[in-house]
Amino acid sequence: TIMIETTENKNRLCAFCGKEVIDTGNGIVHVNGGQALQLCQNCGWTGGGVELLTQCVRCGDSTSLIEDHKAS
């Protein structure tokens, strides 16, 4: 089981990537609003949002974008 780390100012951090996460009451999400972050295997871009992307925002590749991890 992955535990959520908490800093002194009570910001929650994703146990996988260390970025800030928010507990919405319906689940934990990254501060960009998305539960999952994505990774482009072509250029190395990582990011995401509420909707899963179908094309990399950096290189435009639509075949190399994968889910990197979910907020935890």
ZAMARGU-4260 file (C-alpha; in steps of 0.2 Angstrom, whole numbers, plus 5000, padded with zeros to 4 digits):
<rodrens>
0) 5000/5000/5000 | 5007/5017/4995 | 5004/5030/5009 | 5002/5049/5005 | 5016/5059/5013
5) 5012/5075/5022 | 5023/5091/5024 | 5023/5103/5039 | 5011/5115/5030 | 4999/5100/5027
10) 5001/5099/5008 | 4999/5082/5002 | 5012/5075/4990 | 5010/5060/4978 | 5020/5046/4984
15) 5025/5042/4966 | 5031/5058/4960 | 5032/5070/4975 | 5021/5083/4967 | 5006/5091/4976
20) 4990/5082/4976 | 4972/5086/4982 | 4959/5075/4991 | 4943/5081/4982 | 4932/5069/4993
25) 4929/5059/4977 | 4948/5054/4976 | 4965/5060/4975 | 4971/5071/4960 | 4986/5080/4955
30) 4985/5099/4957 | 4982/5100/4938 | 4965/5092/4941 | 4970/5075/4933 | 4972/5059/4943
35) 4984/5052/4930 | 5000/5059/4923 | 5005/5054/4906 | 5022/5051/4898 | 5028/5052/4880
40) 5040/5038/4876 | 5045/5048/4860 | 5051/5064/4868 | 5050/5062/4887 | 5037/5075/4890
45) 5026/5072/4906 | 5010/5080/4911 | 4992/5079/4910 | 4975/5086/4915 | 4957/5081/4919
50) 4956/5072/4902 | 4968/5060/4896 | 4977/5066/4880 | 4978/5057/4864 | 4993/5066/4857
55) 5009/5073/4865 | 5008/5092/4867 | 5027/5094/4864 | 5031/5083/4849 | 5013/5079/4843
60) 5016/5060/4843 | 5000/5050/4845 | 5007/5033/4846 | 5019/5035/4861 | 5009/5043/4874
65) 5006/5031/4889 | 4999/5033/4907 | 5014/5036/4919 | 5005/5035/4935 | 4990/5039/4945
70) 4989/5051/4960 | 4992/5041/4976
</rodrens>
